[in-house]
């Protein structure tokens, strides 16, 4: 996985987790993912990105990700949305705010139908 992909992966996961306020299980998941991917720099970058302005973090991340994700294959875009959906399910639930954020991204990336199909499984 390239450094850019690690940044995308960690920012996507972190910004969705921060959408309603990061809890301990989500922080642990971010740390574990970072360790597994060798992405500690990418996680630090993502957390700095978010901390610059928590209020606008999602919108800024959305704009940043939309620039990069447009070049990814549909399968890769679906995989990224699915990854974040599955990560949220690890805690046993997905909040309405998180689901809305993921749907916005899925719509931006042209994989809204795919996300809905994954959710209905």
Buried (B, 14 or more C-beta within 10 A) or exposed (E): EEEEBBBBBBBBBBBBBBBEEBEEEBEEBBEEBBEEBEBEEBBEBBBEBBEEEEEEBBEBBBEBBEEEBEEBEEEBBBBBBBBBBEBBEEBEEBBEEBBEBBBBBBEBBEBBEBBEEBBEE
